[in-house]
Amino acid sequence: MARSPRKLGSSKVYHIVIRGTKDNKIFEEESDKEQILAIVSKVLGENLIGLYAYCVLDDHAHFIVEELQENISNAMKRINVAYALYYNKKHHKKGQVFYDRFKSECINDPKVLLKVIRYVHKNPIQSGYVLRLTEYKWSSYLEYIDRLERNLVEKERVFSLFESKKSPPTEAFVRFMRSDTGDEQFMDIQGSIEMQMKKQVRAYLEKNHIKLEQLGYKENTIHRNYLIKYLRQKGHYSIRKIADTLAINRGTVYNVVLDFERGS
Protein backbone atom coordinates (compact mmCIF):
# COMPACT_ATOMS: atom_id res chain seq x y z
CA MET A 1 0.00 0.00 0.00
CA ALA A 2 1.49 3.37 -0.97
CA ARG A 3 2.27 5.80 1.83
CA SER A 4 2.53 9.57 1.63
CA PRO A 5 5.92 10.81 2.86
CA ARG A 6 5.89 12.18 6.39
CA LYS A 7 7.73 15.31 7.49
CA LEU A 8 11.18 14.53 8.82
CA GLY A 9 13.29 15.98 11.58
CA SER A 10 16.22 17.97 10.19
CA SER A 11 18.74 15.45 11.49
CA LYS A 12 16.88 12.37 10.19
CA VAL A 13 18.09 10.47 13.27
CA TYR A 14 15.45 8.58 15.23
CA HIS A 15 15.15 6.56 18.42
CA ILE A 16 13.05 3.53 17.51
CA VAL A 17 11.37 1.05 19.87
CA ILE A 18 9.71 -2.18 18.74
CA ARG A 19 7.79 -4.31 21.22
CA GLY A 20 5.98 -7.63 21.21
CA THR A 21 2.19 -7.77 21.44
CA LYS A 22 0.96 -8.03 25.04
CA ASP A 23 4.63 -7.64 26.05
CA ASN A 24 5.35 -11.13 24.73
CA LYS A 25 9.02 -12.17 24.91
CA ILE A 26 9.57 -12.26 21.16
CA PHE A 27 13.38 -12.08 21.53
CA GLU A 28 13.67 -14.42 24.52
CA GLU A 29 16.13 -16.90 22.99
CA GLU A 30 19.64 -15.95 21.87
CA SER A 31 18.84 -17.19 18.37
CA ASP A 32 15.95 -14.71 18.25
CA LYS A 33 18.24 -11.83 19.19
CA GLU A 34 20.75 -12.99 16.59
CA GLN A 35 18.02 -13.10 13.96
CA ILE A 36 16.70 -9.57 14.50
CA LEU A 37 20.26 -8.21 14.36
CA ALA A 38 20.95 -10.24 11.20
CA ILE A 39 17.89 -8.69 9.57
CA VAL A 40 18.99 -5.21 10.61
CA SER A 41 22.48 -5.96 9.27
CA LYS A 42 21.03 -6.86 5.88
CA VAL A 43 19.18 -3.54 5.65
CA LEU A 44 22.34 -1.71 6.74
CA GLY A 45 24.30 -3.54 4.05
CA GLU A 46 22.05 -2.06 1.39
CA ASN A 47 22.96 1.42 2.68
CA LEU A 48 19.30 2.20 3.32
CA ILE A 49 19.78 3.33 6.92
CA GLY A 50 22.63 3.97 9.35
CA LEU A 51 22.78 2.72 12.94
CA TYR A 52 24.21 4.48 16.00
CA ALA A 53 23.10 2.16 18.80
CA TYR A 54 20.92 -0.84 19.57
CA CYS A 55 19.81 -3.00 22.47
CA VAL A 56 17.70 -6.15 22.17
CA LEU A 57 15.92 -7.31 25.33
CA ASP A 58 13.51 -10.22 25.66
CA ASP A 59 10.29 -8.32 24.95
CA HIS A 60 11.44 -5.20 23.07
CA ALA A 61 14.36 -3.64 21.22
CA HIS A 62 15.82 -0.16 20.84
CA PHE A 63 17.53 1.19 17.72
CA ILE A 64 18.97 4.64 17.03
CA VAL A 65 18.71 4.96 13.27
CA GLU A 66 19.58 7.51 10.61
CA GLU A 67 17.66 7.74 7.35
CA LEU A 68 19.83 7.38 4.27
CA GLN A 69 18.25 6.03 1.06
CA GLU A 70 14.99 4.87 2.61
CA ASN A 71 12.65 6.49 5.10
CA ILE A 72 12.27 5.08 8.57
CA SER A 73 8.74 3.78 8.02
CA ASN A 74 9.73 1.63 5.06
CA ALA A 75 12.95 0.41 6.65
CA MET A 76 11.23 -0.61 9.89
CA LYS A 77 8.42 -2.27 7.95
CA ARG A 78 11.00 -4.45 6.18
CA ILE A 79 12.66 -5.35 9.46
CA ASN A 80 9.42 -6.08 11.30
CA VAL A 81 7.90 -8.14 8.49
CA ALA A 82 11.05 -10.23 8.05
CA TYR A 83 11.29 -10.94 11.77
CA ALA A 84 7.57 -11.69 12.11
CA LEU A 85 7.83 -14.29 9.34
CA TYR A 86 10.82 -15.89 11.08
CA TYR A 87 9.18 -15.81 14.52
CA ASN A 88 5.82 -17.25 13.44
CA LYS A 89 7.48 -20.01 11.45
CA LYS A 90 9.83 -20.94 14.29
CA HIS A 91 7.10 -20.99 16.93
CA HIS A 92 4.31 -22.36 14.67
CA LYS A 93 2.20 -19.26 15.23
CA LYS A 94 0.09 -16.93 13.12
CA GLY A 95 -0.88 -13.29 13.38
CA GLN A 96 0.62 -10.14 14.78
CA VAL A 97 4.05 -10.32 16.45
CA PHE A 98 4.71 -6.65 17.21
CA TYR A 99 2.58 -4.22 19.21
CA ASP A 100 1.65 -1.68 16.55
CA ARG A 101 4.36 -0.87 13.99
CA PHE A 102 6.96 0.96 16.09
CA LYS A 103 7.45 4.00 18.26
CA SER A 104 9.86 6.73 17.23
CA GLU A 105 11.15 10.12 18.28
CA CYS A 106 13.41 12.44 16.31
CA ILE A 107 16.81 13.39 17.73
CA ASN A 108 17.90 16.86 16.60
CA ASP A 109 20.71 17.63 19.05
CA PRO A 110 24.10 15.83 19.28
CA LYS A 111 24.03 16.15 23.08
CA VAL A 112 20.63 14.50 23.17
CA LEU A 113 21.88 11.80 20.80
CA LEU A 114 24.62 10.87 23.26
CA LYS A 115 22.14 10.78 26.13
CA VAL A 116 19.80 8.51 24.18
CA ILE A 117 22.68 6.19 23.27
CA ARG A 118 23.56 6.02 26.98
CA TYR A 119 19.93 5.33 27.86
CA VAL A 120 19.74 2.53 25.28
CA HIS A 121 23.00 0.95 26.49
CA LYS A 122 21.88 1.12 30.13
CA ASN A 123 18.51 -0.48 29.43
CA PRO A 124 19.68 -4.00 30.43
CA ILE A 125 20.87 -2.63 33.80
CA GLN A 126 17.68 -0.67 34.41
CA SER A 127 15.62 -3.74 33.47
CA GLY A 128 17.53 -6.02 35.82
CA TYR A 129 19.28 -8.20 33.24
CA VAL A 130 22.84 -7.36 34.33
CA LEU A 131 24.78 -5.17 36.75
CA ARG A 132 27.37 -3.77 34.33
CA LEU A 133 27.35 -2.50 30.75
CA THR A 134 30.03 -4.99 29.72
CA GLU A 135 27.94 -7.97 30.85
CA TYR A 136 25.26 -7.63 28.20
CA LYS A 137 26.22 -8.78 24.71
CA TRP A 138 23.01 -7.84 22.90
CA SER A 139 23.62 -4.09 22.91
CA SER A 140 26.05 -2.05 20.82
CA TYR A 141 28.11 -1.01 23.85
CA LEU A 142 30.56 -3.91 23.36
CA GLU A 143 31.01 -2.83 19.73
CA TYR A 144 32.01 0.65 20.84
CA ILE A 145 34.70 -0.69 23.19
CA ASP A 146 35.94 -3.27 20.64
CA ARG A 147 34.91 -6.37 22.58
CA LEU A 148 32.47 -7.51 19.91
CA GLU A 149 32.81 -7.38 16.12
CA ARG A 150 29.31 -7.11 14.73
CA ASN A 151 30.26 -3.93 12.86
CA LEU A 152 26.71 -2.60 12.85
CA VAL A 153 27.12 0.86 14.36
CA GLU A 154 28.71 4.08 13.09
CA LYS A 155 31.24 4.31 15.91
CA GLU A 156 33.52 6.94 14.44
CA ARG A 157 30.71 9.41 13.87
CA VAL A 158 29.70 9.11 17.51
CA PHE A 159 33.32 9.30 18.71
CA SER A 160 33.71 12.53 16.71
CA LEU A 161 31.32 14.19 19.17
CA PHE A 162 34.03 13.80 21.82
CA GLU A 163 36.93 15.19 19.78
CA SER A 164 37.11 18.42 21.75
CA LYS A 165 37.71 16.55 25.01
CA LYS A 166 41.18 16.25 26.51
CA SER A 167 41.09 12.44 26.68
CA PRO A 168 40.84 10.12 23.62
CA PRO A 169 37.31 9.82 22.18
CA THR A 170 36.94 6.17 23.21
CA GLU A 171 37.80 6.96 26.82
CA ALA A 172 35.48 9.96 26.87
CA PHE A 173 32.71 7.79 25.39
CA VAL A 174 33.12 5.06 28.04
CA ARG A 175 33.19 7.63 30.83
CA PHE A 176 30.02 9.26 29.51
CA MET A 177 28.23 5.90 29.14
CA ARG A 178 29.08 4.97 32.71
CA SER A 179 28.06 8.32 34.19
CA ASP A 180 24.88 8.75 36.18
CA THR A 181 21.77 9.12 33.99
CA GLY A 182 19.61 10.57 36.77
CA ASP A 183 15.96 10.48 35.82
CA GLU A 184 16.47 10.35 32.04
CA GLN A 185 13.66 8.68 30.17
CA PHE A 186 13.35 8.39 26.42
CA MET A 187 10.47 6.92 24.46
CA ASP A 188 9.20 4.57 27.15
CA ILE A 189 7.70 7.33 29.32
CA GLN A 190 8.29 11.05 28.84
CA GLY A 191 9.34 11.01 25.22
CA SER A 192 6.63 8.67 24.05
CA ILE A 193 5.24 9.45 20.60
CA GLU A 194 2.00 7.86 21.80
CA MET A 195 1.67 10.41 24.57
CA GLN A 196 2.37 13.23 22.14
CA MET A 197 -0.25 11.95 19.71
CA LYS A 198 -2.93 11.70 22.39
CA LYS A 199 -2.11 15.20 23.58
CA GLN A 200 -2.43 16.59 20.04
CA VAL A 201 -5.75 14.80 19.51
CA ARG A 202 -7.15 16.22 22.75
CA ALA A 203 -5.97 19.72 21.85
CA TYR A 204 -7.51 19.49 18.37
CA LEU A 205 -10.87 18.30 19.73
CA GLU A 206 -10.94 21.04 22.38
CA LYS A 207 -10.07 23.71 19.83
CA ASN A 208 -12.96 22.60 17.60
CA HIS A 209 -15.39 22.04 20.50
CA ILE A 210 -15.84 18.35 19.69
CA LYS A 211 -16.12 15.46 22.13
CA LEU A 212 -14.36 12.20 21.25
CA GLU A 213 -17.65 10.32 21.06
CA GLN A 214 -18.93 12.88 18.53
CA LEU A 215 -16.25 12.15 15.89
CA GLY A 216 -18.52 9.59 14.27
CA TYR A 217 -21.21 12.20 13.57
CA LYS A 218 -21.69 13.13 9.92
CA GLU A 219 -21.09 16.82 10.58
CA ASN A 220 -17.63 15.98 11.97
CA THR A 221 -16.41 13.95 8.98
CA ILE A 222 -13.76 16.50 8.02
CA HIS A 223 -12.35 16.56 11.57
CA ARG A 224 -12.49 12.77 11.83
CA ASN A 225 -10.61 12.30 8.56
CA TYR A 226 -8.00 14.89 9.55
CA LEU A 227 -7.24 13.08 12.82
CA ILE A 228 -7.07 9.69 11.10
CA LYS A 229 -4.53 11.04 8.61
CA TYR A 230 -2.61 12.78 11.38
CA LEU A 231 -2.24 9.63 13.51
CA ARG A 232 -1.30 7.55 10.48
CA GLN A 233 1.30 9.94 9.11
CA LYS A 234 2.80 11.43 12.26
CA GLY A 235 2.39 8.60 14.76
CA HIS A 236 2.75 5.62 12.37
CA TYR A 237 -0.40 4.19 13.97
CA SER A 238 -1.96 0.98 12.70
CA ILE A 239 -5.60 0.99 11.58
CA ARG A 240 -6.56 -0.88 14.75
CA LYS A 241 -4.80 1.63 16.99
CA ILE A 242 -6.30 4.64 15.19
CA ALA A 243 -9.76 3.15 15.65
CA ASP A 244 -9.12 2.52 19.36
CA THR A 245 -7.64 5.98 19.93
CA LEU A 246 -10.49 7.83 18.19
CA ALA A 247 -13.23 5.41 19.28
CA ILE A 248 -14.47 4.87 15.73
CA ASN A 249 -15.09 1.89 13.47
CA ARG A 250 -12.05 0.14 11.98
CA GLY A 251 -13.75 -0.09 8.61
CA THR A 252 -14.15 3.68 8.52
CA VAL A 253 -10.48 4.13 9.41
CA TYR A 254 -9.44 1.64 6.74
CA ASN A 255 -11.35 3.47 4.00
CA VAL A 256 -9.95 6.88 4.98
CA VAL A 257 -6.39 5.53 5.17
CA LEU A 258 -6.78 3.76 1.83
CA ASP A 259 -7.91 6.96 0.11
CA PHE A 260 -5.19 8.97 1.82
CA GLU A 261 -2.35 6.61 0.89
CA ARG A 262 -3.57 6.28 -2.68
CA GLY A 263 -3.41 10.06 -2.93
CA SER A 264 -7.13 10.58 -3.31
N, C-alpha and C positions, 0 to 999 in steps of 0.2 A: 504494500500500500504506500503510495507516495506521501511524503511529509513535507510541509512547508518549512523552510529554514527558520530556526529560531534566532533571536538576537544573541550575540555572544559577548562575553566579557572581553575587555581589550587585551587581556593577557592570554586568553584561550587556555588557561590552566584551571583544572577542576578537581575538587575532592569528590570522589565517587564512592558510594556505599551500596553494595548489593547484599540482600538478606534472604534467607529461606522463608517460605510461607510458614506461618504459625511458629516462627523461630525454629524451624526444623534444622537439625545439624547436617546440612547438605555438604559440608566439607570435613566431616568427622574423621574419616580415614586419611592416612598420609597419601594414599594414591589419589584421593579426591583433590587434595591440595596441590599435588603435582600436576593433575590434569588441568585445573583452572589456570595455573601458571603457564602450562604448556600452550594453552589456547591463547592466553594473553601474549606470549612470546611470538606466536605465529602472526598475530595482528601487528605486533611491533616490527617483525621482520619485513612486513610489506610497507613499512614507513608510513603507516596511516595515522598512528598516534605516537607520542613519546611518553615515557613513564619516569616519574621522579621518586615514587615510593609505593610500597604495597604492604599489606599485612592480611593474611588469610587465617581466620579463626574458624571454629567448628560450625558456627551458624551464620557468619557473615564475613565479608571481606572489604577492605579499604584499598582504593587505588588513587594516586594523585597523577592525573593524566593531562597531557597537553595535546590539543588538536593540531594535526599536521595536514594530511591530505583528506581526512574524513572527519565529519563532525562527530561529536561525542555520542549523540543518540544512535547513529548508525554503527559506530564502533562497539558500543556496549550491547546493542542488539545482537551483533554477530557473536560476541563473547557469551552472552547469556543463552542464546539459542544453542550454540555448540555445546555448552556445558549441560544444559537441560537434556539434550539428546543423549549425551554420555551418561548422565545420572539416572535417567529413567530406564535406559537399557540395562545398566549395571544392576539396579535395584528392582527391576521388573515392575516399574511403576508407570503411570500415565498422568498427564495433566500438568498443572503449573508447579514449577520448582521454586521460582523466586517470588518474593512478596513485591508486587508491582514490578516496574521495569528497573528503576534504580533511583537513588537520591543523589543530588549533586549540588555543589555550591561553587561559585567562581572565586578564584584566588587572584586578586589584583595587585597585591603588595608582596615584594620579596621577603619582608620580615614576617608577614603572615604565612607565607609558604613554608618557611623554616619551622614555624610553630606548628603548622598542620603536619609536617613530616614528623616532628617530634611526637605529636599526639598519636599519629598512626603507629609509629614504632613502639610507643609505650602502651598500646592497647592490650597486648598480652599480659603485661604486668597489672594493669588496672582491672583486667578481667579475671585475674587469679590463675593464669596459666603457668607463669614463671615468676621468679623474683628479680631476675636481671635481664637486660636487653640481649646479652650475648647467649642466653639460654634458649631463645626461640628462633628456630631456623626457617620459619615460614613468613618472615618479614624481610624487608630489604636492608635492615640494619647491618646484617652480616656481610652483605655485598659492599656496603660503604666502607667497612673496615677490613675488606679483603680476606674474609674468612669463608666466603662462599662465592663460587664463580657461576652464577646464573646469568650475569651480564644483561640484566633486564633494565636497570635504571640508568639515568643520565647523571652519573656521579659528578663528573667534572663541572657540569653547569651549576650544580648545587654547591660544590666546593668553591666555585668562583665567587659566591656570595660572602665568603670568609677571607678573601684575598687581602683586605685592608687590615686584618688582625696581625698582631705581632708573631703569633705562633703559626706553624704550618696549617693549611686549610683542614687537613684530616684531623689534626689534634683539636682545632677549634670546633669542628663538626661534632666530634665525640663528646667534648665538654658541654656543648650546647644540648645534645641529645640527652645527656645524663642530668642536666640541670632540672631544678624543680619546675613543674608545669603549673603549680598552683591550682586554680579552679578552671583551667582551660577546658572548653568543650567545643567540639566541632562536629557538625552534622547530627550527631545522635541526640542532642538536646537543643542548645541555644541556636545553633546555626542551621537547624533543620529547614530544608526547603518546604517540607509539608507544613510546618508552622507558619512560614511566610505566606504560603498559598492560602491557608485558611484565614489568615489575617487580612489579606487582600480581598478575599471574597466577602468577608464581613463588612469591610470598609465600603466596597462597591454597593452592597445591598443597602447599607445605611444611607449612603449618599443618594441613592435613588428611591429611598423610602419603600423598600420591598422586603417582605419577610421571606425566609428561606422556603417555607411551605407554599409561597405564592408564585414561585418560579415556574410552576407547571401551568399557570393560567395563560390563556391565549394572549392577553394584552401584554404579557411579559416575555414574549417569544424572543424579541431582540436581545433583551438582557440575559435570558437563559442561554442563547446561542453564544453570546459574547463570553460568558463565564466558562462554557464548555471549551471554547477555543483557547481561552486563556490558560486553563488548567492543563490542556493537552500540550500546548506549545511551550509554556513557561515551566510547568511542573513535571512534564513528561508523564502525566497520569495515564493509567490504563482506563479503558471504557468503564470497567467495573468500579474503579476508584472514583472516577468523575461522578458516576451515578450515585454512589454512596455519599460523597461529599456534598452534592447539590440536592440530594433527596429526590431524584427524578428517575424515570424509567430508563433502563439500559438501552432499550431499543431506540428511544429518542436520542440518547447520547451517540449511539452508533451511527445513526443517519446524519447527524450534524457533523460528526468527525469525518465521515466518509465524504460528504460534500466539501468540507474544509480542505481535506488533504488531496482531493482531486482538483482543487482550485476553483470550485464552483462559486 
